[in-house]
Amino acid sequence: MAFNTGLSGLRAAAVDLDVTGNNIANASTVGFKGSRVQFGDLYASGFLSAGSNPIGDGVSVQDVKQSFGQGNISFTDSGLDMAISGDGFFILNNGGETRYSRAGQFTIDKDGFVVNNQSMRVQGYTADDDGNLSGIRGDLEVATDNLAPRRTTNLRSDLNLDSRESVLESRVRDVGPLAFDDIDGEQFELTYTDGTPAYSVDLSGLTTARQAADRLTATPGLSASATTTANVPLSDADIAAAQTAGNFSFSLRVNGAPLQLDTSNVNTLEDLSAAINSSSDTAISAAIVDDGSGNDVLRVRHNQGENLDISYTGGSVSETGDINATGDRTIAGVAVTGTSGNNFVTEYGQSPIRITNEFNPQDQRTYNHATSTSVFDSLGNSHELTQFFVKEPSPGSGVGVSEWSVYLQIDGEMVAGTDTTPYTARFDQDGTLQSINGDANGEIVITDWIPKDKNGQPNGSDGPPAAGATVVTPIPDPPTTSAFVLSLGDTTQYGANFGVDDQRQNGYTTGRLSGLDVSGEGVLFARYTNGQSKALGQVALAAFNNTNGLSPVGDTSWVETFESGQPIIGQPDTGTLGAIKASSVEESNVDLSAELVNLIIAQRNYQANAKTIETADAVTQTIINLR
């Protein structure tokens, strides 16, 4: 009996030493889970033979149980290393056999599959060509081929246009010069495009061109000026002859009032011109000019349009002024209402529109704001789209609404028909975009773009839609033309500096694989040289109702058993499954200090059981030696 008891103790202690030694040996094994031995005592008792004081028959090893507690997580420099923080196992395909492991040291094999150190393929949820996770489980694969280019079908620009900007362009009609005598007494009515009520103008009862100019200037949408010019046919010889005869005289009246002039020392036209320019009336000026036939004459001008009456030796000159008027873009029409003539109306109607500071993409003085971004054709070629914004006069009365013109240019060529007619962006009183050409979504569809190379020739990529074809938005996949949508729906007009709050488009050029990233949900992202990233798949995790029922099969992996139950498979960080820590591994959960202590205890137990056998042998030898 004592021999069997001691022998069972030796066997149990030996198993304890084996388990402890295995734990110590794998103290640095990634994903390893330590084990401990569970013992049970033995009693030799039958159905009817149990005594009141039974003696034990030794010890047995009931189980070697693994501890699946969390190990420490340490960071690595490998992007595909993964650690599970929480419950769950990686699912591995070992040539048809499914294994489960906590060791997340992964790499890519020659075929592009994500594998562990034993070439077991990692299982996960695969993704389609657009990076959408399919929910279908399979071997995770990293495609190493180039990312195909994607043409731009949508460009979103969120901007703020500075409401403090002024209107740069001027559109006017120039009227004149019209002689005061030709428009004196005219009556007409002006109508407007901005909601200003019709305005009647009466030029009756006026005596000077200056008065007519003042009345026109007081009219909404008009501005006017008047000038009176009198040419006096005097020569140096005329002045010299009059001075010799002693009868030289020269007088000038402005609206009948004499102008004081000192002509006592006048002997030439130059002297007379100087005397006039030295007068107290700064609106009067004189100069010697050619009368067109080679003769010099004295030109006297009143730059405010008052009447001039000039008398001199041998003659006199009387002049009323001329009026020059300018009408701005708000004037819709001019109609005669009186019967005294229509010279002003006729002149206004026949005068062409004169545009100053007209939009020119080469001249930054002709637009208020501009911003550029890249768009891509079907071959992945990059092209520069520039948006120009030009503030326009507010429509109607200008209360509660304002407008901007939008011009578009790609690679220096105007597109979307803005070379002839720009788009009109209208904003409300709060600075919110109301519409673009009536579209409440603020969308501009570019349908006339022909992608070209640097020499200005079509580059072979898809061109605009066929004539008459309807382009719907959003543009459906797969796109077949170069048409794309520019969305300005979130553009604002506030009293702040122009700024681009957000600008993004969905096209890109071709790209090569440059790196891999793993998210906390176990999603593998491929990074490409064109700045794009795409999901390649998602690691799947498995959990078991009875983790201790798993059977270890080496290589730091386990297999399912009847006791473990079937696996519960899902995405990381969902349900009871843990999260993924990228560029990290889970270390062994072996406590080396505790194992060294266990080693001492196992050694002591082994020695003590050996002593039991030694003592039983000595007792037996004593009995044998009896005679």
C-alpha positions as CSV (number, residue, x, y, z in Angstrom):
1,M,0.0,0.0,0.0
2,A,2.7,2.5,1.0
3,F,4.6,1.7,-2.2
4,N,1.6,2.5,-4.3
5,T,0.8,5.7,-2.4
6,G,4.4,7.0,-2.7
7,L,4.5,6.0,-6.4
8,S,1.3,7.9,-7.1
9,G,2.8,10.9,-5.3
10,L,5.9,10.6,-7.4
11,R,3.9,10.5,-10.6
12,A,1.8,13.5,-9.5
13,A,4.8,15.5,-8.5
14,A,6.5,14.6,-11.9
15,V,3.4,15.9,-13.7
16,D,3.4,19.1,-11.6
17,L,7.1,19.5,-12.5
18,D,6.3,19.0,-16.2
19,V,3.5,21.5,-16.2
20,T,5.5,24.1,-14.3
21,G,8.5,23.6,-16.6
22,N,6.3,24.0,-19.6
23,N,4.9,27.3,-18.3
24,I,8.4,28.5,-17.6
25,A,9.6,27.4,-21.1
26,N,6.8,29.4,-22.7
27,A,7.0,32.5,-20.5
28,S,8.0,34.5,-23.6
29,T,5.7,32.8,-26.1
30,V,3.2,35.2,-27.7
31,G,-0.4,34.3,-26.9
32,F,0.6,31.4,-24.6
33,K,-1.8,30.5,-21.8
34,G,-0.3,29.0,-18.6
35,S,-1.6,25.7,-17.1
36,R,-1.9,24.4,-13.6
37,V,-2.3,20.8,-12.4
38,Q,-5.4,19.8,-10.4
39,F,-5.0,16.8,-8.1
40,G,-7.5,14.4,-6.4
41,D,-7.0,11.8,-3.6
42,L,-7.6,8.1,-4.1
43,Y,-9.5,5.7,-1.8
44,A,-9.8,2.0,-2.3
45,S,-13.5,1.4,-1.4
46,G,-16.0,-0.9,-2.9
47,F,-19.8,-1.0,-2.9
48,L,-20.0,-2.9,0.4
49,S,-16.5,-2.6,1.7
50,A,-16.2,1.0,2.9
51,G,-14.9,1.1,6.5
52,S,-15.4,3.7,9.2
53,N,-11.7,4.7,8.9
54,P,-10.6,4.2,5.3
55,I,-7.0,4.7,4.3
56,G,-6.2,6.7,1.2
57,D,-4.6,5.0,-1.8
58,G,-2.5,8.0,-2.9
59,V,-3.1,10.9,-5.4
60,S,-4.2,11.2,-9.0
61,V,-3.9,14.0,-11.6
62,Q,-7.5,14.9,-12.3
63,D,-6.8,17.6,-14.9
64,V,-4.3,20.0,-16.4
65,K,-6.3,23.2,-16.7
66,Q,-5.2,26.2,-18.8
67,S,-5.7,29.8,-17.6
68,F,-7.1,32.0,-20.3
69,G,-6.6,35.2,-18.4
70,Q,-5.5,38.3,-20.3
71,G,-1.8,38.7,-20.9
72,N,0.0,42.0,-21.1
73,I,-0.2,43.8,-24.4
74,S,3.1,45.1,-25.9
75,F,3.6,47.3,-28.9
76,T,5.7,46.1,-31.9
77,D,6.9,47.7,-35.2
78,S,4.8,45.4,-37.4
79,G,1.6,46.9,-38.8
80,L,0.0,43.5,-39.1
81,D,0.6,42.4,-35.5
82,M,-2.6,42.3,-33.6
83,A,-3.6,41.7,-30.0
84,I,-7.0,40.9,-28.6
85,S,-8.0,43.1,-25.6
86,G,-10.8,41.1,-24.1
87,D,-12.5,37.8,-25.0
88,G,-12.1,35.9,-28.2
89,F,-9.7,34.0,-30.5
90,F,-8.3,34.6,-34.0
91,I,-9.7,32.0,-36.5
92,L,-7.0,30.2,-38.5
93,N,-7.4,28.0,-41.5
94,N,-4.8,25.2,-41.4
95,G,-5.4,23.5,-44.7
96,G,-9.0,22.8,-44.0
97,E,-8.7,22.4,-40.2
98,T,-10.0,25.4,-38.2
99,R,-7.8,26.4,-35.3
100,Y,-8.1,29.2,-32.7
101,S,-5.3,31.3,-31.4
102,R,-4.5,34.4,-29.3
103,A,-1.1,34.8,-31.0
104,G,-1.5,37.7,-33.4
105,Q,1.9,37.7,-35.1
106,F,0.7,37.9,-38.7
107,T,2.4,38.6,-42.1
108,I,1.6,38.3,-45.8
109,D,2.6,35.2,-47.7
110,K,3.6,35.0,-51.4
111,D,0.0,34.7,-52.5
112,G,-1.1,37.8,-50.6
113,F,-2.9,36.0,-47.8
114,V,-2.6,37.1,-44.1
115,V,-1.0,34.2,-42.3
116,N,0.7,33.4,-38.9
117,N,4.1,32.0,-38.4
118,Q,2.9,28.5,-39.3
119,S,1.4,29.7,-42.6
120,M,-2.2,29.3,-41.3
121,R,-4.5,31.8,-43.0
122,V,-6.3,34.3,-40.9
123,Q,-10.1,34.2,-41.3
124,G,-12.2,37.3,-41.6
125,Y,-14.9,39.2,-43.5
126,T,-13.9,39.9,-47.0
127,A,-14.5,43.3,-48.8
128,D,-15.6,44.0,-52.4
129,D,-13.7,46.1,-54.9
130,D,-15.1,49.3,-53.5
131,G,-14.0,48.5,-49.9
132,N,-17.4,47.5,-48.7
133,L,-17.4,44.7,-46.1
134,S,-19.5,41.9,-47.5
135,G,-20.2,39.9,-44.3
136,I,-18.9,36.7,-46.0
137,R,-16.2,34.9,-44.0
138,G,-13.1,33.7,-45.8
139,D,-9.3,33.9,-45.9
140,L,-8.1,37.5,-45.5
141,E,-6.2,38.6,-48.6
142,V,-4.2,41.8,-49.3
143,A,-4.4,42.7,-53.0
144,T,-1.0,44.1,-54.0
145,D,-2.0,45.3,-57.5
146,N,-2.4,49.0,-58.3
147,L,-5.6,50.9,-57.3
148,A,-7.5,51.7,-60.5
149,P,-8.2,55.4,-61.0
150,R,-11.6,56.8,-60.4
151,R,-13.1,59.7,-62.4
152,T,-14.6,62.7,-60.6
153,T,-18.4,62.6,-60.5
154,N,-19.0,64.9,-57.6
155,L,-17.2,67.9,-56.2
156,R,-18.4,69.6,-53.1
157,S,-17.3,73.1,-52.2
158,D,-18.3,74.7,-48.9
159,L,-17.3,78.4,-49.1
160,N,-18.0,81.7,-47.6
161,L,-18.3,84.7,-49.9
162,D,-17.5,88.0,-48.3
163,S,-20.7,90.1,-48.3
164,R,-18.6,93.2,-47.7
165,E,-17.1,92.9,-51.3
166,S,-18.1,95.6,-53.8
167,V,-19.5,95.1,-57.3
168,L,-16.4,95.3,-59.6
169,E,-18.1,95.4,-63.0
170,S,-19.8,98.4,-64.4
171,R,-22.4,98.3,-67.2
172,V,-23.5,101.7,-68.5
173,R,-25.0,103.6,-71.5
174,D,-23.2,106.8,-72.5
175,V,-25.6,109.5,-73.7
176,G,-24.2,112.6,-75.4
177,P,-22.8,115.1,-75.9
178,L,-26.3,116.6,-76.4
179,A,-26.7,120.4,-76.8
180,F,-28.8,122.0,-74.1
181,D,-30.9,123.6,-76.9
182,D,-31.7,120.2,-78.3
183,I,-33.1,118.7,-75.0
184,D,-34.5,121.8,-73.4
185,G,-38.1,121.1,-72.5
186,E,-38.1,117.4,-73.1
187,Q,-40.2,115.1,-70.9
188,F,-39.6,111.3,-70.5
189,E,-40.0,108.4,-68.1
190,L,-37.5,105.8,-66.9
191,T,-38.4,102.2,-65.9
192,Y,-36.1,100.0,-63.8
193,T,-35.1,96.3,-63.5
194,D,-34.5,96.4,-59.7
195,G,-38.0,97.2,-58.6
196,T,-37.5,101.0,-58.4
197,P,-40.7,102.8,-59.3
198,A,-40.8,104.5,-62.7
199,Y,-39.4,108.0,-62.6
200,S,-40.5,111.0,-64.7
201,V,-38.0,113.6,-65.9
202,D,-39.1,117.1,-66.9
203,L,-36.4,119.3,-68.5
204,S,-38.8,122.3,-69.0
205,G,-38.2,125.7,-67.6
206,L,-34.4,125.4,-67.5
207,T,-32.0,128.0,-68.7
208,T,-28.5,126.4,-68.6
209,A,-26.9,123.0,-69.4
210,R,-25.8,122.9,-65.7
211,Q,-29.4,122.9,-64.5
212,A,-30.2,120.1,-67.0
213,A,-27.3,118.0,-65.8
214,D,-28.3,118.5,-62.2
215,R,-31.8,117.3,-62.9
216,L,-30.6,114.3,-64.8
217,T,-28.2,113.5,-61.9
218,A,-31.0,113.6,-59.5
219,T,-32.8,110.8,-61.5
220,P,-32.2,107.2,-60.2
221,G,-29.8,105.4,-62.4
222,L,-28.5,108.5,-64.2
223,S,-25.5,110.7,-63.7
224,A,-24.7,113.7,-65.9
225,S,-22.2,116.6,-66.4
226,A,-22.3,119.7,-68.5
227,T,-19.6,121.7,-70.3
228,T,-19.9,124.9,-72.3
229,T,-17.2,125.6,-74.9
230,A,-16.9,128.8,-76.9
231,N,-14.3,129.3,-79.7
232,V,-13.4,133.0,-80.2
233,P,-11.9,133.7,-83.7
234,L,-9.2,136.1,-82.6
235,S,-5.6,136.0,-83.7
236,D,-2.5,137.8,-82.6
237,A,-2.8,140.1,-85.6
238,D,-6.4,141.0,-84.7
239,I,-5.3,141.9,-81.2
240,A,-2.3,143.9,-82.4
241,A,-4.4,145.9,-84.9
242,A,-7.0,146.7,-82.3
243,Q,-4.4,147.8,-79.8
244,T,-2.8,150.1,-82.5
245,A,-6.1,151.6,-83.3
246,G,-6.8,152.1,-79.6
247,N,-10.1,150.2,-79.6
248,F,-9.3,146.7,-78.3
249,S,-12.0,145.3,-76.1
250,F,-12.8,141.9,-74.6
251,S,-15.6,141.0,-72.2
252,L,-17.0,137.7,-70.9
253,R,-20.3,137.1,-69.2
254,V,-21.3,133.9,-67.3
255,N,-25.1,133.6,-67.2
256,G,-25.3,137.3,-67.9
257,A,-23.0,138.3,-65.1
258,P,-19.7,140.0,-66.2
259,L,-16.5,138.3,-65.3
260,Q,-13.8,140.7,-64.1
261,L,-10.8,140.5,-66.4
262,D,-7.6,142.6,-66.6
263,T,-6.9,143.1,-70.3
264,S,-4.7,146.2,-70.0
265,N,-1.5,144.4,-71.0
266,V,-3.0,142.0,-73.6
267,N,-1.1,142.1,-76.8
268,T,-1.4,138.4,-78.0
269,L,-3.7,135.4,-77.7
270,E,-1.4,134.0,-75.1
271,D,-1.8,137.2,-73.0
272,L,-5.6,137.0,-73.3
273,S,-5.6,133.3,-72.3
274,A,-3.5,134.1,-69.3
275,A,-5.8,136.9,-68.3
276,I,-8.9,134.6,-68.4
277,N,-7.2,131.8,-66.5
278,S,-6.3,134.4,-63.8
279,S,-9.9,135.3,-63.2
280,S,-11.7,134.6,-59.9
281,D,-14.0,132.0,-61.5
282,T,-12.1,128.7,-61.3
283,A,-14.7,127.0,-63.5
284,I,-13.5,129.1,-66.4
285,S,-10.4,128.1,-68.4
286,A,-8.9,129.3,-71.7
287,A,-6.4,127.8,-74.2
288,I,-5.1,128.4,-77.7
289,V,-6.2,125.6,-80.1
290,D,-6.2,124.9,-83.8
291,D,-9.5,125.6,-85.4
292,G,-9.0,122.7,-87.8
293,S,-7.8,124.7,-90.7
294,G,-4.4,125.6,-89.3
295,N,-5.4,128.8,-87.6
296,D,-5.1,129.4,-83.9
297,V,-8.3,130.4,-82.0
298,L,-9.0,131.1,-78.3
299,R,-11.1,128.4,-76.7
300,V,-13.0,129.4,-73.6
301,R,-14.6,126.6,-71.5
302,H,-16.9,126.6,-68.5
303,N,-16.6,123.1,-67.0
304,Q,-20.0,123.3,-65.2
305,G,-22.1,124.1,-68.2
306,E,-23.1,127.7,-67.5
307,N,-24.0,130.0,-70.5
308,L,-21.2,132.0,-72.0
309,D,-21.5,135.4,-73.7
310,I,-18.2,136.8,-75.2
311,S,-17.8,140.2,-76.8
312,Y,-14.6,141.4,-78.5
313,T,-13.4,144.0,-81.0
314,G,-15.1,143.0,-84.2
315,G,-17.6,140.4,-83.0
316,S,-19.3,138.3,-80.3
317,V,-19.9,134.6,-79.4
318,S,-22.7,133.2,-77.3
319,E,-22.9,129.5,-76.3
320,T,-25.1,127.2,-74.2
321,G,-23.6,124.0,-72.9
322,D,-23.5,120.4,-73.8
323,I,-24.7,117.5,-71.6
324,N,-23.1,114.1,-71.2
325,A,-25.2,111.5,-69.3
326,T,-24.5,107.9,-68.1
327,G,-27.2,105.4,-67.4
328,D,-26.4,102.3,-65.3
329,R,-27.7,98.7,-65.7
330,T,-30.8,99.2,-63.5
331,I,-32.5,101.3,-66.2
332,A,-34.8,99.0,-68.3
333,G,-36.1,101.6,-70.7
334,V,-36.8,105.3,-71.5
335,A,-40.0,106.5,-73.0
336,V,-41.1,110.0,-74.2
337,T,-44.0,111.5,-72.3
338,G,-44.0,115.1,-73.6
339,T,-44.3,116.5,-77.1
340,S,-41.2,118.8,-77.2
341,G,-38.9,116.2,-78.7
342,N,-37.1,113.0,-77.9
343,N,-33.5,113.6,-78.5
344,F,-32.4,112.2,-75.1
345,V,-34.6,109.1,-75.5
346,T,-33.3,108.4,-79.0
347,E,-29.7,108.9,-78.0
348,Y,-30.1,106.6,-74.9
349,G,-31.9,103.9,-76.9
350,Q,-29.2,103.9,-79.6
351,S,-26.2,104.0,-77.3
352,P,-24.4,100.7,-76.9
353,I,-23.8,99.2,-73.5
354,R,-20.3,100.0,-72.3
355,I,-18.8,97.4,-69.9
356,T,-15.9,98.4,-67.7
357,N,-13.9,95.9,-65.5
358,E,-15.6,93.0,-67.2
359,F,-14.8,89.5,-65.9
360,N,-11.5,88.2,-67.2
361,P,-10.0,85.1,-65.6
362,Q,-6.5,86.5,-66.4
363,D,-7.1,89.7,-64.5
364,Q,-7.7,89.2,-60.8
365,R,-9.1,92.7,-60.5
366,T,-12.2,91.6,-62.4
367,Y,-13.4,88.9,-59.9
368,N,-13.9,89.0,-56.1
369,H,-12.9,85.5,-55.1
370,A,-11.4,82.3,-56.7
371,T,-10.4,78.8,-55.6
372,S,-8.9,75.8,-57.3
373,T,-9.0,72.1,-56.8
374,S,-8.1,69.0,-58.8
375,V,-10.5,66.8,-60.7
376,F,-9.8,63.5,-62.4
377,D,-10.8,62.0,-65.8
378,S,-11.5,58.4,-66.5
379,L,-7.7,57.7,-67.1
380,G,-6.8,59.1,-63.7
381,N,-5.2,62.3,-65.1
382,S,-5.4,65.3,-62.9
383,H,-7.0,68.6,-64.1
384,E,-7.3,71.9,-62.3
385,L,-10.8,73.3,-61.8
386,T,-11.0,76.9,-60.8
387,Q,-14.2,78.6,-59.5
388,F,-14.5,82.3,-59.9
389,F,-17.0,84.4,-57.9
390,V,-18.1,87.9,-59.0
391,K,-20.4,90.0,-57.0
392,E,-23.4,91.4,-58.9
393,P,-25.8,94.3,-58.0
394,S,-28.6,93.1,-55.8
395,P,-31.8,92.3,-57.8
396,G,-35.0,94.2,-57.1
397,S,-34.8,96.8,-54.4
398,G,-31.7,95.1,-53.0
399,V,-33.4,94.3,-49.7
400,G,-33.1,90.7,-48.4
401,V,-31.4,89.2,-51.4
402,S,-28.0,89.4,-53.1
403,E,-26.4,87.7,-56.1
404,W,-23.0,86.4,-57.3
405,S,-22.0,85.2,-60.7
406,V,-20.1,81.8,-60.8
407,Y,-17.6,81.1,-63.6
408,L,-15.9,77.7,-64.1
409,Q,-12.6,76.9,-65.8
410,I,-10.7,73.6,-66.2
411,D,-7.1,73.8,-67.3
412,G,-7.6,77.4,-68.5
413,E,-10.7,76.7,-70.6
414,M,-14.2,77.9,-69.6
415,V,-16.7,75.1,-69.0
416,A,-20.4,74.7,-68.1
417,G,-21.2,77.4,-70.7
418,T,-19.8,80.1,-68.4
419,D,-17.7,81.6,-71.2
420,T,-21.0,83.3,-72.4
421,T,-23.4,83.1,-69.4
422,P,-22.3,82.6,-65.8
423,Y,-24.3,80.8,-63.2
424,T,-26.1,83.0,-60.7
425,A,-26.0,82.2,-57.0
426,R,-28.7,83.9,-55.0
427,F,-28.5,84.4,-51.2
428,D,-31.1,85.4,-48.7
429,Q,-30.9,88.0,-45.9
430,D,-29.3,85.5,-43.6
431,G,-26.4,84.8,-46.0
432,T,-27.8,81.3,-46.9
433,L,-27.7,80.1,-50.4
434,Q,-31.2,80.1,-51.9
435,S,-30.5,78.7,-55.3
436,I,-28.1,78.5,-58.3
437,N,-29.9,79.3,-61.5
438,G,-33.1,78.3,-59.7
439,D,-31.8,75.0,-58.4
440,A,-32.5,74.9,-54.6
441,N,-29.8,72.2,-54.1
442,G,-27.1,74.6,-55.3
443,E,-25.8,72.1,-58.0
444,I,-24.1,72.9,-61.2
445,V,-23.8,70.0,-63.7
446,I,-20.7,70.3,-66.0
447,T,-21.6,68.4,-69.2
448,D,-19.3,70.1,-71.8
449,W,-15.8,69.2,-70.4
450,I,-13.4,67.5,-72.8
451,P,-10.3,66.3,-70.9
452,K,-7.2,67.4,-72.7
453,D,-3.5,66.9,-72.4
454,K,-0.9,69.6,-71.8
455,N,-0.9,70.3,-75.6
456,G,-4.6,71.1,-75.6
457,Q,-5.6,67.9,-77.4
458,P,-8.1,65.3,-76.2
459,N,-6.2,62.8,-74.1
460,G,-8.3,59.7,-74.9
461,S,-10.4,59.6,-71.7
462,D,-14.2,59.7,-71.7
463,G,-15.7,62.9,-73.0
464,P,-19.0,64.8,-72.5
465,P,-22.4,63.1,-72.9
466,A,-23.9,62.8,-76.4
467,A,-26.0,65.8,-77.6
468,G,-29.4,65.7,-76.1
469,A,-28.6,63.1,-73.5
470,T,-30.1,63.7,-70.0
471,V,-27.6,63.8,-67.1
472,V,-29.2,62.9,-63.7
473,T,-27.8,63.7,-60.3
474,P,-26.2,62.1,-58.5
475,I,-24.4,60.6,-61.4
476,P,-25.0,56.8,-61.2
477,D,-22.2,54.2,-61.1
478,P,-20.4,53.2,-63.2
479,P,-20.1,56.7,-64.9
480,T,-19.6,56.7,-68.7
481,T,-18.9,60.3,-69.5
482,S,-16.8,63.2,-68.2
483,A,-19.9,64.9,-66.7
484,F,-19.7,65.7,-63.0
485,V,-21.6,67.7,-60.4
486,L,-20.3,70.7,-58.5
487,S,-22.3,71.2,-55.3
488,L,-22.3,74.6,-53.7
489,G,-25.3,73.9,-51.5
490,D,-23.6,74.8,-48.2
491,T,-22.0,78.0,-49.5
492,T,-22.7,81.1,-47.4
493,Q,-22.4,84.8,-47.8
494,Y,-21.4,86.4,-44.4
495,G,-19.6,89.5,-43.5
496,A,-16.3,87.6,-43.1
497,N,-13.2,87.0,-45.2
498,F,-13.5,84.6,-48.1
499,G,-12.7,81.1,-47.0
500,V,-12.9,77.5,-48.2
501,D,-14.5,75.6,-45.3
502,D,-14.5,72.2,-47.0
503,Q,-13.7,71.0,-50.5
504,R,-13.7,67.4,-51.5
505,Q,-14.2,65.3,-54.6
506,N,-14.6,61.6,-55.2
507,G,-12.0,61.1,-57.9
508,Y,-8.4,60.0,-57.7
509,T,-5.5,58.9,-59.9
510,T,-4.0,55.4,-59.9
511,G,-2.0,54.4,-56.8
512,R,0.4,51.7,-55.6
513,L,0.1,50.0,-52.2
514,S,2.2,51.9,-49.7
515,G,1.1,50.4,-46.3
516,L,-1.5,48.7,-44.2
517,D,-3.4,49.9,-41.2
518,V,-5.6,48.0,-38.8
519,S,-8.4,49.6,-36.9
520,G,-9.8,48.8,-33.4
521,E,-12.5,46.9,-35.1
522,G,-10.0,44.7,-36.9
523,V,-10.6,46.3,-40.3
524,L,-7.5,46.1,-42.6
525,F,-7.0,49.3,-44.6
526,A,-4.7,49.5,-47.5
527,R,-3.0,52.9,-48.0
528,Y,-2.0,53.9,-51.6
529,T,0.5,56.4,-53.0
530,N,-2.4,58.5,-54.3
531,G,-3.6,59.3,-50.8
532,Q,-6.5,56.9,-50.9
533,S,-7.3,54.1,-48.5
534,K,-9.6,51.1,-48.9
535,A,-10.9,48.4,-46.6
536,L,-9.5,45.0,-47.6
537,G,-11.4,43.0,-45.0
538,Q,-12.1,42.6,-41.3
539,V,-10.6,40.1,-38.8
540,A,-13.2,37.7,-37.4
541,L,-13.1,36.6,-33.7
542,A,-14.5,33.5,-32.1
543,A,-15.7,32.9,-28.5
544,F,-16.8,29.8,-26.7
545,N,-19.2,29.1,-23.9
546,N,-16.6,26.9,-22.2
547,T,-13.2,28.2,-23.1
548,N,-11.6,25.6,-20.9
549,G,-13.1,22.9,-23.1
550,L,-10.8,23.8,-26.0
551,S,-8.1,21.3,-26.8
552,P,-4.5,22.6,-27.3
553,V,-2.9,21.3,-30.4
554,G,0.4,23.1,-30.3
555,D,1.7,26.2,-32.2
556,T,-0.2,28.2,-29.5
557,S,-3.5,27.2,-31.0
558,W,-6.6,25.2,-29.9
559,V,-9.3,23.3,-31.6
560,E,-13.0,23.0,-30.8
561,T,-14.2,20.0,-28.8
562,F,-17.5,18.7,-27.6
563,E,-16.9,20.2,-24.1
564,S,-16.1,23.7,-25.5
565,G,-19.2,24.0,-27.6
566,Q,-19.5,25.6,-31.0
567,P,-17.8,28.9,-31.6
568,I,-19.6,32.2,-31.5
569,I,-18.1,34.2,-34.4
570,G,-18.5,37.9,-34.9
571,Q,-16.7,41.2,-35.5
572,P,-14.2,42.6,-33.0
573,D,-15.5,44.9,-30.3
574,T,-19.1,43.6,-30.7
575,G,-21.1,41.7,-28.1
576,T,-18.7,40.0,-25.7
577,L,-15.8,39.9,-28.2
578,G,-12.7,42.0,-27.4
579,A,-11.2,44.9,-29.4
580,I,-8.2,44.7,-31.7
581,K,-5.0,46.5,-30.8
582,A,-2.9,47.1,-33.9
583,S,0.9,46.8,-34.0
584,S,0.7,44.9,-30.7
585,V,0.9,41.4,-29.4
586,E,-0.5,39.7,-26.3
587,E,2.3,38.3,-24.2
588,S,2.2,35.0,-22.3
589,N,0.1,35.2,-19.1
590,V,2.7,33.1,-17.2
591,D,3.8,34.7,-13.9
592,L,7.4,33.6,-13.8
593,S,7.9,34.3,-10.1
594,A,4.9,32.2,-9.2
595,E,6.2,29.4,-11.4
596,L,9.6,29.4,-9.8
597,V,7.9,29.0,-6.4
598,N,5.7,26.2,-7.8
599,L,8.9,24.5,-9.0
600,I,10.3,24.5,-5.5
601,I,7.0,23.1,-4.2
602,A,6.9,20.3,-6.8
603,Q,10.5,19.4,-6.1
604,R,9.8,19.2,-2.4
605,N,6.7,17.0,-3.0
606,Y,8.7,14.7,-5.3
607,Q,11.4,14.3,-2.6
608,A,8.9,13.7,0.1
609,N,7.1,11.0,-1.9
610,A,10.4,9.3,-2.7
611,K,11.1,9.3,1.1
612,T,7.7,7.4,1.6
613,I,8.9,4.7,-0.8
614,E,12.3,4.6,0.9
615,T,10.7,4.2,4.4
616,A,8.3,1.5,3.2
617,D,11.3,-0.4,1.7
618,A,13.1,-0.2,5.0
619,V,10.1,-1.5,6.9
620,T,9.7,-4.4,4.4
621,Q,13.3,-5.3,4.6
622,T,13.1,-5.5,8.4
623,I,10.2,-8.0,8.1
624,I,12.2,-10.1,5.5
625,N,15.1,-10.2,7.9
626,L,13.0,-11.8,10.7
627,R,13.9,-15.5,11.3
